[in-house]
Amino acid sequence: MLRISKKKRFEAVLDLLEKQYPQAETELHYGNPFELLVAVVLSAQCTDKRVNMVTPALFERFPTPLDLAQADVDEIFAYIRSISYPNSKAKHLKGLGEKLVKDFKGEVPATIEELQTLPGVGRKTANVIVSVVYEAPAMAVDTHVFRVSARIGLTEDAKTPLQTEKQLVEHIPEEKIYKAHHWLILHGRYICVARNPKCDKCVLTEWCKYYQEVVSKA
C-alpha cells in the first residue's frame, strides 16, 4: 500500500467530511452564549440528547447568570438530577453564575483563558464556546475527536487531548477549524463509533489508516 502523505490525508478527509456534514453544528439546544455555556458544562460525560431533555426547564427557571448565582445548589440539582454527576455540576453551575456576575458583568467571556477561570470549564469546554459562538479557530477535543483523529491517521501518538488539538490545528486551514470540530464529532458519534465502527457506511475508507491497515486485511 502506498504511504499517504499527511497533507494529502488531511485535504481529502476534510473535503469528504465537509460534503458529508454540510450543515454541521452543535446538537446542543441553546438560545444565547450563556445557555450554550451551561449546556456544554452539563454535557461532560453525558449525551447531548440527555442534556437537551433537561435544559428547557433549567433555562426557564434560571435564564441569567444572576439567577444561577442566587440559586440554592439543591434547587439546581433538582433540575439536572438525570444528568451524569449532578452533584458536582450543580455546584459548578452556581459557581459559574457567581463568577460571571462578579468578574464579567454577567456576560460570557470571549477568550479561552478567561473562560477557563469559570467553575466546571476546562479547555475543551472553552474551545467549544469560542468556536461555536465566535467561530474562532479553536479545536475542542472530546472523546469522539480524539478517537476519530487517531483512527483515520490525522494524529500520531497523541496521548492527550491537548496533543491531539495541537496536531489538528497545525494541519487544518484556520478558517475550517471551527467546522472541522463538528465534522469529527458527528463522524465519531454516528459512523466511527467506539466499538464496531461502521466502516461499510464510511466515506473515508480510502484515506483511513485504520481501515487500510486493519479492516481491509481482516
ZITA-V516287 format. One line per field, one symbol per residue. ss: DSSP state (2 for helix, 1 for strand, 0 for the rest). psi: psi as a letter, one per 20 degrees, with the letter a starting at -180 (. if undefined). A space follows every 10 residues. Layout:
BEGIN
ss->???
psi->???
END
This chain:
BEGIN
ss->0000022222 2222222222 0000000000 0022222222 2200000222 2222222222 2000222220 0022222222 0000022222 2222222222 2222000000 0222200000 0022222222 2222000000 0022222222 2200000000 2222222222 2002222222 2222222222 0000000022 2000222022 22222000
psi->ppppqgghgg ggghghhhhh mhkprqjqpq irhghggghh ghipkqqhgg gihhhghghh hmirhhgghi qphhggghhk hiqqlhghhg gggghggggg ggikkjqpqj qhgghiiqpj oagggghggh gggjkqmpop oahggggggg ghjhqpkoiq hggggghghh ippgiighgh ghghghhhhh gmrgpmqmhi jpijhhjpgg ghhfgii.
END
